[in-house]
Amino acid sequence: MQPRAGRIMVPLAGLVAALAGHPAASATAPPDVVSEDSATPAEQAIQFWTPDRVRQATNYDDSLDLSSKGVKGSAGTPDGPPGSVPPTGREKASAKRSKQVNLPNTVGRVFFTLPRADPRDPRNWRYCSASSVQGTYRNLVATSAHCVYDTRKNTFYDNWIFIPSYWDGKGAWDGRAPYGIYAAKTFNAHDDFVVKEDYDFDYAFVNVYNGIKVGWEKADGRWRWQVTNAGRLGDNVGGQGFTWNRSTKLDVFAFGYPAGRHPDGDKPFTGRTMKFCYGRTKPMPETRRYDLQQHVGVRCSFTAGASGGPLLYGYRSASRTGYLVGVNSVAWDTDGNDRYDHISSPYFNTDTYKVYKTAANRWTGNMP
């Protein structure tokens, strides 16, 4: 039996008064940046995600099943000079080297429900991966656009929260959310993804409210909670740097929470803990049906659930920081053996920087 042509899959993964005397959101976004506040009240979103629902959330994926054999893409080219924003703690001094790979506290899972769908139905409980990234008000999360926006229903997801450094052990709920839970305030994405479903723009930056720590207790079959203010996301876990207009061939670490199956049905990951890959990026093939011409990929067997996790350039284990140069967007089976062997990200250029800059200057504060 002849092997099938290489194909790709897009893993769609995946309470206190507001502060006074702080600036409002930044000025109007550029015309090609879409910024929209979450339709779900923050308190409602956090209350929705009880421990039972978090455990039952599934990775969000949707097979595109497209041939990519023998087709070349432009791989993305700089449209201006390179630039960068340093990560937390590396603005001045350089960190010491570490011989082991220390997983970044900034990376975690985002949970959301499908829009215009019954939130009580577990089939609508989904998750992706994401990371805290440096911003003016330390309230910024980077992920894939398909982890915030539903192109089939043309709207942003509901009940969207971020849990950094998520770990699904058998202990208390605090072990799964050691740095608190952060509800979405404002979604920021590129117009070419929202309107044209162009996966060369499959990235998003989400402004989150200050976090809360939740103590859950179950009595009489119902969950009850107690909360405390956890403060700003970036103060608790730091923020990765951001860089754009770089080479298409960089040594990067990719992080995420894969849990989906390979095309052959094998399911090597559980999504309960963070995983990583390391390698050098390269240009990936073009997929015109989804306007995908400018992706860079790295060898990695991540499956659905890892969507939105960061590709970090210049990562240092000692400081657990690097520079965000991409987000997990597409899983590839390049040799047609029904096993994903690469992941790719849109090439980060000046368009990406516009979305990032808009989001990086929005203030949120505590949950209203």
C-alpha positions as CSV (number, residue, x, y, z in Angstrom):
1,M,0.0,0.0,0.0
2,Q,1.5,3.3,-1.1
3,P,1.9,6.0,1.7
4,R,-0.4,9.0,1.3
5,A,0.9,12.4,0.5
6,G,1.9,14.5,3.5
7,R,-1.0,16.4,5.1
8,I,-1.6,18.9,7.8
9,M,-3.9,19.3,10.7
10,V,-4.8,22.5,12.5
11,P,-5.3,21.8,16.3
12,L,-8.0,24.2,17.3
13,A,-6.6,23.4,20.3
14,G,-7.6,24.7,22.6
15,L,-14.0,39.8,42.4
16,V,-13.1,42.9,43.9
17,A,-13.9,46.4,42.9
18,A,-12.1,47.9,40.0
19,L,-9.1,50.0,40.8
20,A,-9.4,53.7,40.5
21,G,-7.0,56.3,39.1
22,H,-5.5,54.0,36.3
23,P,-5.6,54.7,32.6
24,A,-8.3,53.3,30.4
25,A,-7.5,51.1,27.4
26,S,-5.1,52.5,24.9
27,A,-6.1,54.6,21.9
28,T,-8.1,53.1,19.1
29,A,-6.5,50.2,17.4
30,P,-5.1,50.4,13.9
31,P,-7.7,49.5,11.2
32,D,-6.2,46.0,10.6
33,V,-6.3,45.1,14.3
34,V,-9.5,43.7,15.8
35,S,-10.0,44.3,19.5
36,E,-13.2,43.2,21.2
37,D,-14.1,42.8,24.9
38,S,-15.1,39.4,26.1
39,A,-18.9,38.8,26.0
40,T,-18.7,36.8,29.2
41,P,-18.4,38.6,32.5
42,A,-15.1,37.7,34.2
43,E,-16.6,36.4,37.4
44,Q,-19.0,34.2,35.5
45,A,-16.2,32.7,33.4
46,I,-14.1,31.8,36.4
47,Q,-17.1,30.4,38.3
48,F,-18.0,28.3,35.3
49,W,-14.7,26.4,35.3
50,T,-15.2,24.1,38.3
51,P,-12.6,21.4,38.8
52,D,-14.9,18.8,37.2
53,R,-15.3,20.9,34.1
54,V,-11.6,21.6,33.8
55,R,-10.8,17.9,33.9
56,Q,-13.4,17.2,31.2
57,A,-12.4,19.9,28.8
58,T,-11.1,18.5,25.5
59,N,-8.4,19.7,23.2
60,Y,-9.9,21.7,20.3
61,D,-9.0,20.3,16.9
62,D,-10.3,20.2,13.4
63,S,-8.6,18.2,10.6
64,L,-7.9,20.1,7.4
65,D,-6.5,16.9,5.7
66,L,-4.6,18.7,2.9
67,S,-1.8,17.5,0.7
68,S,1.4,19.5,1.0
69,K,3.8,17.4,-1.1
70,G,6.0,19.3,-3.4
71,V,4.5,22.7,-2.7
72,K,6.7,25.5,-1.5
73,G,5.8,28.6,0.4
74,S,7.4,32.0,0.6
75,A,8.1,31.2,4.3
76,G,7.7,34.8,5.3
77,T,10.2,37.6,4.8
78,P,10.9,40.7,7.0
79,D,8.8,43.7,6.1
80,G,11.0,46.0,8.1
81,P,13.9,46.0,10.6
82,P,13.9,43.4,13.3
83,G,12.7,44.4,16.7
84,S,12.3,42.9,20.2
85,V,10.9,43.6,23.6
86,P,12.9,41.9,26.5
87,P,11.2,39.4,28.8
88,T,10.7,40.1,32.5
89,G,14.0,40.1,34.4
90,R,16.2,40.4,31.3
91,E,15.8,44.1,30.6
92,K,19.4,44.7,31.8
93,A,21.3,41.7,33.3
94,S,21.8,38.4,31.6
95,A,20.7,35.2,33.4
96,K,23.0,32.4,34.3
97,R,23.0,29.2,32.2
98,S,21.3,26.0,33.3
99,K,22.2,22.5,32.2
100,Q,18.6,21.3,32.3
101,V,15.4,22.5,30.6
102,N,13.3,24.2,33.3
103,L,9.8,24.6,32.1
104,P,8.5,28.2,32.0
105,N,6.0,29.3,34.6
106,T,4.5,31.6,31.9
107,V,3.0,28.8,29.9
108,G,-0.3,27.3,30.7
109,R,-3.7,26.3,29.4
110,V,-6.6,28.4,28.3
111,F,-10.2,27.1,28.7
112,F,-13.2,28.3,26.8
113,T,-16.7,27.3,25.6
114,L,-17.9,27.3,22.1
115,P,-20.0,30.5,21.3
116,R,-23.7,30.3,20.8
117,A,-23.7,26.7,22.2
118,D,-25.1,25.1,25.4
119,P,-22.4,25.7,28.0
120,R,-23.8,22.8,30.1
121,D,-22.9,20.4,27.3
122,P,-19.4,18.9,28.0
123,R,-18.9,18.7,24.2
124,N,-18.5,22.5,24.2
125,W,-15.8,22.6,26.9
126,R,-12.5,23.1,25.2
127,Y,-8.9,24.1,25.9
128,C,-5.7,25.3,24.1
129,S,-2.2,26.3,25.3
130,A,-0.8,29.9,25.8
131,S,1.8,32.0,27.5
132,S,2.2,35.2,29.4
133,V,4.1,37.8,27.4
134,Q,5.6,41.1,28.4
135,G,3.4,44.1,28.3
136,T,3.1,47.6,29.8
137,Y,0.6,46.5,32.4
138,R,1.7,42.9,32.8
139,N,-1.7,41.6,31.8
140,L,-1.0,40.0,28.4
141,V,-1.5,36.4,27.1
142,A,-0.3,35.2,23.7
143,T,-1.9,32.3,21.9
144,S,-3.3,31.2,18.5
145,A,-6.1,33.2,17.0
146,H,-8.1,29.9,16.5
147,C,-7.9,29.6,20.3
148,V,-9.9,32.8,20.8
149,Y,-12.0,33.1,17.7
150,D,-14.5,30.7,16.0
151,T,-14.3,31.3,12.3
152,R,-17.4,29.1,11.7
153,K,-19.6,31.2,13.9
154,N,-17.7,34.5,13.4
155,T,-17.3,35.4,17.0
156,F,-15.0,35.1,20.0
157,Y,-15.3,32.2,22.4
158,D,-17.1,32.4,25.7
159,N,-16.0,31.7,29.3
160,W,-12.3,32.3,28.3
161,I,-9.7,31.9,31.2
162,F,-6.0,31.4,31.4
163,I,-4.3,29.2,34.0
164,P,-0.5,29.6,33.9
165,S,1.8,26.7,34.9
166,Y,-1.2,24.4,34.9
167,W,-0.6,20.9,36.2
168,D,-3.3,18.3,36.5
169,G,-2.1,16.2,39.4
170,K,-4.2,14.3,41.9
171,G,-3.8,16.9,44.7
172,A,-5.8,20.0,45.6
173,W,-7.2,22.4,43.0
174,D,-4.5,24.9,44.0
175,G,-1.9,22.5,42.5
176,R,-3.6,22.9,39.1
177,A,-3.7,26.7,39.3
178,P,-0.7,27.6,41.5
179,Y,-0.5,31.2,40.3
180,G,-4.2,31.9,40.0
181,I,-6.8,32.1,37.3
182,Y,-7.0,35.0,34.8
183,A,-10.2,35.9,32.9
184,A,-10.2,37.6,29.5
185,K,-11.0,41.3,29.2
186,T,-10.1,42.1,25.6
187,F,-9.2,39.9,22.6
188,N,-6.8,41.3,20.0
189,A,-6.3,39.6,16.7
190,H,-5.5,40.5,13.1
191,D,-8.3,41.4,10.7
192,D,-7.0,39.0,8.1
193,F,-7.7,36.0,10.4
194,V,-11.1,37.3,11.7
195,V,-12.4,38.3,8.3
196,K,-10.4,36.2,5.8
197,E,-9.6,33.1,7.9
198,D,-6.0,33.5,6.8
199,Y,-3.7,31.2,8.9
200,D,-0.7,33.4,8.2
201,F,-2.3,35.6,10.9
202,D,-3.2,32.8,13.4
203,Y,-2.0,34.6,16.5
204,A,-3.8,36.6,19.2
205,F,-3.0,38.6,22.3
206,V,-5.5,38.7,25.2
207,N,-5.6,41.2,27.9
208,V,-6.6,39.6,31.2
209,Y,-7.9,41.0,34.5
210,N,-5.8,40.6,37.6
211,G,-6.0,37.0,38.7
212,I,-7.7,35.3,41.6
213,K,-6.9,32.2,43.6
214,V,-9.9,30.0,44.1
215,G,-10.5,27.5,46.9
216,W,-13.1,25.0,45.7
217,E,-15.2,22.9,48.1
218,K,-17.9,20.4,47.0
219,A,-20.9,19.9,49.3
220,D,-24.3,18.4,48.6
221,G,-23.1,17.7,45.0
222,R,-22.5,21.4,44.3
223,W,-19.3,23.4,44.1
224,R,-18.7,26.4,46.3
225,W,-15.8,28.8,46.1
226,Q,-13.7,31.2,48.1
227,V,-11.5,33.7,46.3
228,T,-8.5,36.0,47.0
229,N,-6.9,38.6,44.7
230,A,-3.8,37.2,43.1
231,G,-2.6,40.4,41.4
232,R,-1.2,40.9,38.0
233,L,-0.3,38.0,35.7
234,G,3.2,39.3,34.9
235,D,4.1,40.0,38.5
236,N,3.3,36.4,39.4
237,V,4.8,34.4,36.5
238,G,6.8,37.0,34.5
239,G,6.3,37.5,30.8
240,Q,8.2,36.2,27.8
241,G,9.8,38.7,25.4
242,F,8.5,39.4,22.0
243,T,10.5,39.6,18.7
244,W,9.6,40.0,15.0
245,N,11.2,40.2,11.5
246,R,13.7,37.6,12.4
247,S,15.3,34.8,10.3
248,T,13.1,31.9,9.3
249,K,15.9,29.6,10.6
250,L,16.2,29.9,14.4
251,D,16.8,27.5,17.2
252,V,13.6,27.5,19.3
253,F,11.8,25.7,22.1
254,A,8.2,24.9,21.6
255,F,5.9,24.4,24.7
256,G,2.4,23.3,25.1
257,Y,-0.1,20.8,26.4
258,P,-0.7,18.2,23.6
259,A,-3.5,15.7,24.1
260,G,-5.0,14.8,20.7
261,R,-4.5,11.7,18.6
262,H,-2.2,11.3,15.6
263,P,-4.0,10.5,12.3
264,D,-3.2,6.7,12.9
265,G,-5.2,6.9,16.2
266,D,-2.2,6.8,18.6
267,K,-2.6,9.1,21.6
268,P,0.9,9.5,23.3
269,F,0.0,12.7,25.3
270,T,-2.6,13.3,28.0
271,G,-2.6,17.2,28.2
272,R,-2.2,16.9,32.0
273,T,1.4,18.3,32.0
274,M,3.5,20.6,29.9
275,K,5.7,19.2,27.1
276,F,8.4,20.7,25.0
277,C,10.3,20.3,21.7
278,Y,13.6,21.8,20.5
279,G,14.9,22.4,17.0
280,R,15.6,24.8,14.2
281,T,12.8,26.4,12.3
282,K,12.4,26.2,8.5
283,P,10.0,27.4,5.9
284,M,6.9,25.2,5.5
285,P,4.9,24.4,2.4
286,E,2.1,26.6,1.1
287,T,-1.6,25.7,1.6
288,R,-3.6,28.0,-0.6
289,R,-7.0,26.8,0.5
290,Y,-6.3,28.3,3.9
291,D,-4.2,31.2,2.7
292,L,-1.2,29.7,4.5
293,Q,2.0,30.7,2.7
294,Q,4.2,32.1,5.4
295,H,4.6,29.6,8.2
296,V,7.8,28.4,9.8
297,G,8.0,25.0,11.4
298,V,10.1,22.9,13.7
299,R,10.3,19.1,14.0
300,C,7.9,18.1,16.8
301,S,5.3,15.4,17.4
302,F,2.8,17.7,19.2
303,T,-0.8,17.0,18.7
304,A,-4.0,18.9,19.3
305,G,-4.1,20.8,22.6
306,A,-0.6,22.3,22.1
307,S,-2.2,25.0,19.9
308,G,-1.3,28.5,21.1
309,G,1.7,27.4,23.0
310,P,4.8,29.5,22.5
311,L,7.9,29.1,20.2
312,L,10.6,30.8,22.2
313,Y,13.9,32.0,20.7
314,G,16.9,32.5,23.0
315,Y,15.3,30.6,25.8
316,R,17.3,30.3,29.0
317,S,16.4,27.7,31.5
318,A,17.9,29.5,34.4
319,S,15.5,32.4,34.0
320,R,12.8,30.4,32.2
321,T,12.5,33.2,29.7
322,G,13.1,33.8,26.0
323,Y,11.6,35.7,23.1
324,L,8.2,34.8,21.6
325,V,8.8,34.3,17.9
326,G,5.8,32.2,17.1
327,V,2.8,30.2,18.4
328,N,1.8,26.6,17.7
329,S,-0.7,26.8,14.9
330,V,-0.6,23.8,12.6
331,A,0.5,20.2,13.1
332,W,2.0,18.5,10.0
333,D,2.4,15.0,8.7
334,T,5.1,15.7,6.2
335,D,5.9,12.2,5.1
336,G,2.3,10.8,4.9
337,N,2.8,8.1,7.6
338,D,-0.1,9.3,9.7
339,R,2.1,10.7,12.4
340,Y,2.5,14.4,13.0
341,D,6.2,15.3,12.8
342,H,6.3,19.1,12.6
343,I,4.5,22.1,14.1
344,S,4.4,25.5,12.6
345,S,3.7,29.1,13.4
346,P,2.9,32.2,11.3
347,Y,6.0,34.2,10.6
348,F,6.0,37.1,13.0
349,N,6.4,40.4,11.1
350,T,5.4,44.0,11.4
351,D,1.7,43.0,11.2
352,T,2.2,40.8,14.2
353,Y,3.9,43.6,16.0
354,K,0.9,45.9,15.4
355,V,-1.4,43.5,17.1
356,Y,1.0,42.9,19.9
357,K,1.7,46.7,20.5
358,T,-2.1,47.4,20.6
359,A,-2.6,44.8,23.2
360,A,0.6,45.5,25.2
361,N,-0.7,49.0,26.0
362,R,-4.2,48.1,27.3
363,W,-4.9,48.4,31.0
364,T,-7.3,46.0,32.7
365,G,-6.9,46.0,36.5
366,N,-9.1,43.9,38.9
367,M,-12.3,42.2,37.9
368,P,-15.3,44.4,38.1
